[in-house]
Amino acid sequence: MKKGILLIKRSLIVCMSIAGLMLSTFVRAQTQKVEGTIASQKTAAAMAGASVTVKGTNRSVISDEAGHFSIDAAPGDVLVITSIGYVVQELKVSSSRVLDIRLEETYSTLEDVVVIGYGVQKKKLVTGANLQVKGDDIQKQSTTNALQALQGQAPGVQITTTSGQPGSGLNVIIRGKGTIGNSGPLYVVDGVNTGDISYLNPSDIESIDVLKDAASAAIYGSQAANGVILITTRTGRAGQRPQVTYDGYYGIQNPPKKAQLLDAKEYAIIMNEAAVNSGKSPYFSNNDIDNLPVNTNWLDEMFVSNAPTQNHVIGVRGGGGSSVYSTSVGYTGQAGIVGGSSLSNYQRYSFRINSEHNLYHNIIKLGEHLAFTYEKTNGIGVGGIYNNTLRGAFGTSPFVPTYDSAGHFFDNSNSTWNNGEANPYAVMYYNNQNRNNNQRVFGDVYLVVEPIKGLRFRTSLGLNNNWNEGRSFSPIYRLSIYSFNDNTRASQSMGRGRSIQFDNLLSYSFDLNDDHNFEVMAGSSSINSKGAGIYGSNRDLVFADLQHAWLSNATNTDGTNIDLSGSPYEDALASYFGRLQYNFRETYLFNATMRTDGSSKFASGHRWGYFPSVSAGWVATKETFLQNVQWLDFFKLRASWGRVGNQNVAGYQYLTPISFSGTNYTFGNQEGILTPGAFPSRLGNPDVTWETSEQTNIGFDATIRKKLTISFDYYIKNTKDWLLVAPVLATAGADAPVINGGDVRNTGVELGLSYRSNIGKFNYAVSVNGAYNKNRIGNIPTLDNIIHGNTNSLYNNSLEFYRAENGFPVGYFWGLKTDGLFQTEQDVAGFTKNGVKVQPNAAPGDVRYVDLNADGTINDEDRTLIGNPNPDFTFGFSLSADYQGFDFSLLASGVAGNQLVQSWRNNSDPKATYSASILDRWHGPGSSNRIPRVTEDNRNWTQFSDLYIHDGDFLRISNVTLGYDFSKLAKNKYLSKLRVYAAVLNLYTFTKYDGMDPEIGYGEGFSSGVDLGYYPRPRTLMVGANFRF
Amino acid sequence: MKNIKTYILVVLVLVAGACKKSFLDTEDVTTATEQNFYKTPEDAFKALVGCYDGMQRVWTDGIALPVAAEVMADNTFGGTGNSDGFGYQMMDEFDKTRSPSDQNMFNANWILYFKAIYRCNMLLSKLDQVVWTDQGALRTTYESETRFIRGSLYFDMVRLWGNIPLLTAPTSENVPQADPDAVYKQIAEDLKFAADNLPSTKYTSQAPVTYGRVTKWAAEALLGRVFLYYTGYYGKADLSATVTKAQALGYVEDVINNGGFGLVEKFANLWPAASVNDYVGEDNKETVFAIKYTYTSDYNGNADGNHWLVMFGIREQSVPPYGNGWGGGTVNAKLWNAYTATDSRRGASVISIADEGIDFKMKNNQREYTGYYSKKYTPTADADGNSVAVNNGGVNFQIGQFQDYVSIRYADVLLMAAELGSSSAQTYFDNVRKRAYGTNFSALPVTQDNIMKERRLEFALEGIRYWDLLRQGVNTAASTIAETTTLQNGGVNTAVTIAAAKIIEAKGLQQIPYTQITLSNGVLKQNAGW
């Protein structure tokens, strides 16, 4: 019944809106032709592409190349002249028919229009916390992925690469981790939702808007708990002659810094010392050590030099008559610095067409955005300890040769030193024979009807369709007693998915007495996603290479060696939303939104969630008492509150599934014969429903002396009713269900400053931004208030090292504190509790742990927070300058206050090599108080302690570019830009971290910053060009 | 106006279409649910296989009970790699200070046991909703098999941990530990139900494709074992007022008289590594019950293999026919020395590095090296040193092992019957010994003491010795196991002390996983000594 009423209410809103639309009438007064020219006040140059509109109507024209325009208007009408980057001018039509209009350049971006959910708004009227980054600023970074270019440009948005491998994903965390589940934001590209924008070529982006506070994001309701990132792609402009653009670069990439590992001699010395410390005689005589036959530097083997990266985009855009258009084709290619392009590579082919057609007098417009992308990737393992290819190089001794005398990869099976270690380069080569591709069609078709100025109906049908395909091949090889493969195997996978989004919006903006400005909007959205995947794997191939690794070439018929699966998925989301925007003389601003979402992921009765928000602003500089304050051009105070949701879990959690997979028993006296069974694998939770996040935001924007702009925000974000799998008691007997529970609070401040000025023709700008965030878990809904982290993550059989626990940050590092090393036997004997030795088995050179609870033993109760993977501060700064055609820019970004875990070595292996930091080990009283002595049982490393913890602070000079625009010399009227530039990406990183890259985007489970042999981001030297003609 | 109305209507339908009920009702077409399963006898059979799978999985992670039982007993030391944690030593010595942080040694097993119990409880609770029509006998059979599995799982758990929650129906409640008597009562009832209701099909008449299914004989034999353990360890006369000594004897005698089992002629032929080409194979006439494994385990969710066999293997070195393993449970020289040279079981049960002239190179990586490894349960390798499991298609030597765990051998039934006072005790006892000594056989009187000595030799390294010791009383067990000796850790002589007091303090039980105690918010209590 309740639902019925709701339905009626919803229908009523829609009905009334539509009726309003239909009943409105078309009014036209007696008009005449009004003509004029538009020019820049500063340069007096004619301005093409400026828009002239008769206020209150939808009559609009665009100025031509000579800045000339002509429009129908009645005397007394007001013309509104707008052009991006210029102050809006309003002119009353009088008898003087030819108008000479001079537009003043804006000193700030306040007049700019920013993209908000389901619409746009003048930046000066925004009451939430959102920020916009222009496409040009993104393109300038010359990154493969647009998100990476946001790094350091968006305060409060922490972006880390999950690995330096080309095509790797990025972790985007807006205002701190709000969940131990998926904490990625929602992406909306030209109004269509998606979870990933790697398919976009950065050159196609007009702007990226980040909605950080809940009030801004609440219009996206249940998908917005982790923030929303809106992407607008480039379009043509009316009255623009066709413009052809070329943007491209070519660069070479190298590792910025290689980790230092032991060479053969150092390794032999350390192994000798470990043997002696373990009560044995040394393995190597001095003569042996001086005559070691092999000394392989595995990191040198793994990395390649000068791996290429390139990007080329050709675009054409313009507008005339009744249509505007923008189209582009692009190619991106990036090879990996580990293994080179045959093992680690990314390629993207993209094609885009955006256009809009004026069907009827600016009243009806039809448009579409359509992008096709084809991505080809292949890569090495960048995951956990059993799936991290580079890690092999960190533990393998320098004694193993790369090749044997015949030029084949060296088989170490008969080694007398350690036949369990395998040539990591060969392991990489053999185990990463794969090719994957992904094709995507993404876009929408929309229709806008604007019968009278201000009343607008927009309907759109969005499509996100993708197909993926992958193959891999395992050859026969033998590299050590553990690293071998006796059968060839091919695996093939294919998947497809499509998501259809149907949106309808009705908005009406009007004012009362020119003072009270209103905009109301109501809308509905429905998304249905469907897809299916299929996977197969079989062995014994007819031809043993990757090219022939297709299932049809596999000859094996034994079912136990064939792996097959295939299944579909479907989910649906239905939404209704509305918004009221009000301002009084652009001084007092008010905004309220409401959204309700229904999700198929939850059981009937728990499906609908409600997500309201309110926000208000006060532009103080509009008040009379501030009119005379010359230095303060603009000051706006903002406050907002909103609630958003998250439904990012697998569907059907409300049911108890019966699992048939992997459930077999082998009856009978023949091996390999399986009888399939079934069992209830997971507990159901019929009550599972929305995760919600509430956020309060207070901030201000200010402009001082037309040069300095300041933006400040303070927020409190509470995320509660997490959708999480909380551990259940073993006696429950099945896997834990997803429940709603737990909460975390993120509080923080964000500050952005930018200063723009000039000295004659030398223009320069400096901007600095920083954000502080504090992350604290309020309550974990288990009896012990802990969610335990994974084990077996740092090295073979390692124990738990991170947790989510009440009162601590998400994923904090949980381990023993150390208190230096025992220097002497007396130190060991002196560390007692009630006369009993706390570490009875310790010897000089071993780690002294802190007995936190003073109970005389070192155990789990002594473990505590020894590191926090979440940074306290994220920051960035940029410098840019131009002078007579030259341009220069520098961008830097960094984090502070976080810790990393470094675990490069398999500490269950006595013979694994070490990094060079072991040379500072304890080897006699006073020799070290930090790095313990070496032993064969690795006793000082088998407990997770702060020995593993490193500070993660860094400041990276991520981009330095110097360019020159030759068009100033060419003086060809069709050549508006002929810029060439040189750039260095990842020029230098200031950090105390001794790894190859301090930006460790890899994490285990819900932790982060875990360096298991991290694939570093390359340093790139490039040259590029931007042509416009 | 009419046109407008139509237009409004069309748009309304389009827009409202988004919220009509079916739009949000999606279906997972590849997953059955508790709501639509357990309907037919076929469903019930699948669920029964799920219970077998659950039983087989309890040792796929953590520490397998057969391994733990040998380490806790005086047959083996902890062993394992020289850089590994000291968890196995802690387990061996019942001394938590050996590895204070190892507070979750058996957590994976605790979870897997209760998962298997849950599958059984779920099936038992759903049997009444299955539409059996004219297949009512199947219902009894499935119930019997399920209850046997549940009973044997609880028997493992209550022996290892002593104090466990007892669940006979699925529940998510925080259940406290039960009185062990209540657990044994449940075990006895479950096994009795199976013994009384399963058909009396002789082993010789059983269809080979059904080997591995629970039989009446398995239930009867296990009842004998439970009776002996419970009455011994807890010092009681009967098994929880459910089974008397006479009844227990009746059950095992029934296996002997009607089960159709027999002893395999040569002891060595029972074990793949000890006999190679002469191996009699699995499900032979001496196998009363086995947990069956095969080589199809992978890392994608299939767990059909013997994941614990690798623990007993020679540390990191293949010595055909023995495959490489992790060197856990290094065999105590005392065991080797307990056999006479004429006992065929010595060479069939234990690998002696020295006696077999093996050039063992991995002493540096082996902890608690004794010079002896298990031969009954050990990975095997072909002549080139390649893993037989991998040759057969196993993913790797760790999880691909396929040797079944024979949990009840007919020899055990004979010796139990002798111990329970069968009138044929001497014959049963002699039969077991005759096979062992062959032509060197000379009779011994069938006394309790001689039976226990014989059981040590007969069942060495099969995961039985420890419970045989404990059922003689914790004090007897502790004093037998206690030892001070010197072993080689990574090639270096190291003193090893197993103190009787520690075993007595712990009552011979292992620790309740710390994580489970915290998860239960202290409702679960830790065992004494831990």
Contacts between the chains, C-beta under 8 A, distances in Angstrom:
chain1	res1	chain2	res2	distance
A	7	B	16	7.3
A	7	B	19	6.3
A	10	B	16	7.4
A	10	B	19	6.8
A	11	B	12	6.2
A	11	B	15	7.9
A	11	B	16	5.5
A	14	B	11	7.4
A	14	B	12	6.2
A	14	B	15	5.1
A	14	B	16	7.4
A	15	B	8	6.5
A	15	B	12	6.1
A	18	B	7	7.7
A	18	B	8	5.0
A	18	B	11	5.6
A	18	B	12	7.4
A	19	B	4	8.0
A	19	B	8	6.5
A	22	B	4	4.7
A	22	B	7	7.0
A	22	B	8	7.0
A	278	B	490	5.8
A	278	B	492	6.2
A	279	B	492	3.9
A	279	B	493	7.9
A	279	B	494	8.0
A	280	B	364	7.8
A	280	B	490	6.9
A	280	B	491	5.8
A	280	B	492	5.5
A	416	B	361	7.6
A	420	B	316	6.2
A	481	B	316	7.3
A	481	B	318	7.4
A	481	B	324	6.8
A	486	B	386	7.5
A	486	B	390	6.4
A	486	B	391	7.4
A	502	B	14	7.9
A	502	B	18	6.8
A	504	B	11	7.6
A	504	B	14	7.6
A	504	B	15	5.5
A	524	B	15	5.1
A	524	B	18	5.6
A	525	B	18	7.4
A	526	B	17	7.6
A	526	B	18	3.5
A	526	B	19	7.9
A	526	B	23	6.7
A	528	B	23	7.3
A	558	B	393	6.7
A	560	B	295	7.7
A	560	B	296	4.7
A	560	B	393	6.0
A	561	B	393	5.3
A	563	B	298	7.9
A	563	B	300	7.1
A	567	B	29	7.9
A	567	B	30	4.3
A	568	B	29	6.4
A	568	B	30	7.2
A	570	B	26	4.4
A	570	B	27	7.7
A	571	B	26	6.0
A	572	B	23	5.5
A	572	B	24	5.3
A	572	B	26	6.0
A	574	B	18	4.6
A	574	B	19	5.0
A	574	B	23	5.8
A	574	B	24	6.1
A	575	B	18	7.8
A	576	B	19	7.7
A	598	B	19	6.8
A	598	B	24	5.3
A	599	B	24	7.1
A	600	B	23	7.9
A	600	B	24	4.5
A	600	B	25	6.8
A	600	B	26	4.5
A	604	B	24	7.9
A	604	B	25	7.6
A	607	B	24	6.0
A	651	B	26	6.7
A	651	B	28	6.8
A	652	B	28	4.7
A	652	B	31	7.0
A	655	B	28	7.5
A	655	B	31	7.7
A	655	B	33	4.5
A	655	B	34	7.4
A	655	B	35	7.0
A	656	B	33	5.8
A	656	B	34	3.9
A	656	B	35	7.6
A	657	B	28	7.6
A	657	B	31	4.5
A	657	B	32	7.1
A	657	B	33	5.7
A	657	B	34	7.9
A	658	B	31	6.9
A	658	B	32	4.1
A	658	B	33	6.2
A	658	B	34	6.5
A	658	B	37	4.5
A	659	B	31	7.7
A	660	B	32	7.4
A	660	B	46	7.4
A	661	B	301	5.8
A	662	B	300	7.2
A	662	B	301	3.3
A	662	B	302	4.6
A	662	B	303	6.7
A	663	B	49	7.0
A	663	B	50	5.3
A	663	B	53	4.9
A	664	B	49	7.2
A	664	B	53	6.1
A	664	B	296	7.4
A	664	B	302	6.9
A	664	B	304	5.7
A	665	B	49	5.2
A	665	B	52	3.9
A	665	B	53	5.1
A	665	B	56	6.3
A	665	B	212	7.1
A	665	B	292	6.9
A	665	B	304	7.5
A	666	B	212	6.9
A	666	B	292	4.9
A	666	B	293	6.9
A	666	B	294	4.2
A	666	B	296	7.7
A	666	B	304	5.8
A	667	B	52	8.0
A	667	B	209	6.4
A	667	B	210	6.1
A	667	B	211	6.5
A	667	B	212	4.4
A	667	B	213	6.3
A	667	B	292	7.0
A	668	B	208	5.9
A	668	B	209	4.2
A	668	B	210	7.0
A	668	B	211	5.5
A	668	B	212	6.7
A	668	B	283	7.8
A	669	B	208	5.0
A	669	B	209	8.0
A	669	B	211	5.2
A	669	B	281	6.6
A	669	B	282	5.8
A	669	B	283	4.5
A	671	B	294	4.9
A	671	B	295	6.4
A	671	B	392	6.7
A	671	B	402	5.6
A	672	B	294	5.5
A	672	B	295	6.5
A	672	B	296	6.2
A	672	B	392	7.3
A	672	B	393	6.9
A	673	B	294	7.5
A	674	B	294	7.3
A	674	B	296	6.2
A	674	B	304	6.5
A	675	B	49	5.4
A	676	B	46	6.8
A	676	B	49	6.6
A	677	B	46	5.2
A	677	B	47	7.0
A	677	B	48	7.2
A	677	B	49	2.8
A	677	B	50	4.0
A	677	B	51	7.7
A	677	B	52	6.8
A	677	B	53	5.2
A	678	B	32	7.2
A	678	B	37	7.0
A	678	B	43	7.5
A	678	B	46	4.1
A	678	B	47	5.7
A	678	B	49	7.3
A	678	B	50	5.0
A	679	B	47	6.7
A	679	B	50	3.4
A	679	B	51	7.6
A	679	B	53	7.1
A	679	B	54	6.6
A	679	B	119	4.6
A	679	B	122	7.5
A	680	B	34	5.4
A	680	B	37	7.9
A	680	B	118	7.5
A	680	B	119	7.4
A	680	B	122	5.6
A	683	B	172	6.6
A	684	B	33	7.6
A	684	B	34	7.0
A	727	B	515	8.0
A	727	B	519	6.1
A	728	B	172	6.7
A	728	B	519	7.7
A	729	B	172	7.4
A	729	B	174	6.2
A	729	B	175	7.8
A	729	B	516	7.0
A	729	B	519	5.4
A	729	B	520	5.9
A	730	B	110	5.2
A	730	B	111	4.3
A	730	B	113	7.9
A	730	B	114	4.3
A	730	B	115	7.6
A	730	B	516	5.8
A	730	B	519	7.8
A	731	B	114	5.1
A	731	B	165	5.2
A	731	B	167	5.8
A	731	B	171	7.2
A	731	B	173	8.0
A	731	B	175	5.4
A	732	B	114	7.6
A	732	B	118	7.3
A	732	B	171	7.4
A	732	B	172	4.6
A	733	B	114	5.2
A	733	B	115	5.4
A	733	B	117	6.2
A	733	B	118	2.2
A	733	B	119	7.4
A	733	B	121	7.1
A	733	B	122	7.6
A	733	B	167	7.6
A	733	B	170	6.2
A	734	B	115	6.7
A	734	B	118	5.8
A	782	B	519	6.4
A	783	B	174	7.2
A	783	B	518	7.4
A	783	B	519	5.9
A	783	B	520	6.3
A	783	B	521	3.5
A	784	B	518	3.8
A	784	B	519	5.7
A	784	B	521	6.2
A	786	B	518	7.0
A	788	B	515	6.7
A	797	B	84	6.9
A	797	B	85	6.9
A	799	B	101	6.7
A	799	B	104	7.9
A	840	B	97	7.5
A	857	B	97	6.5
A	857	B	100	5.0
A	858	B	100	5.9
A	858	B	101	7.4
A	859	B	100	3.8
A	859	B	101	5.5
A	859	B	103	6.8
A	860	B	101	6.0
A	860	B	103	5.5
A	860	B	514	6.5
A	907	B	83	7.1
A	908	B	81	6.6
A	908	B	83	5.2
A	908	B	84	6.0
A	909	B	83	6.3
A	910	B	82	6.2
A	910	B	83	4.8
A	910	B	364	7.2
A	910	B	365	6.7
A	910	B	490	7.2
A	936	B	82	5.9
A	936	B	83	6.4
A	936	B	364	7.3
A	936	B	490	5.2
A	937	B	82	5.6
A	937	B	83	4.8
A	937	B	84	8.0
A	937	B	489	7.7
A	937	B	490	7.1
A	938	B	83	4.9
A	942	B	83	7.6
A	942	B	85	5.7
A	943	B	101	6.1
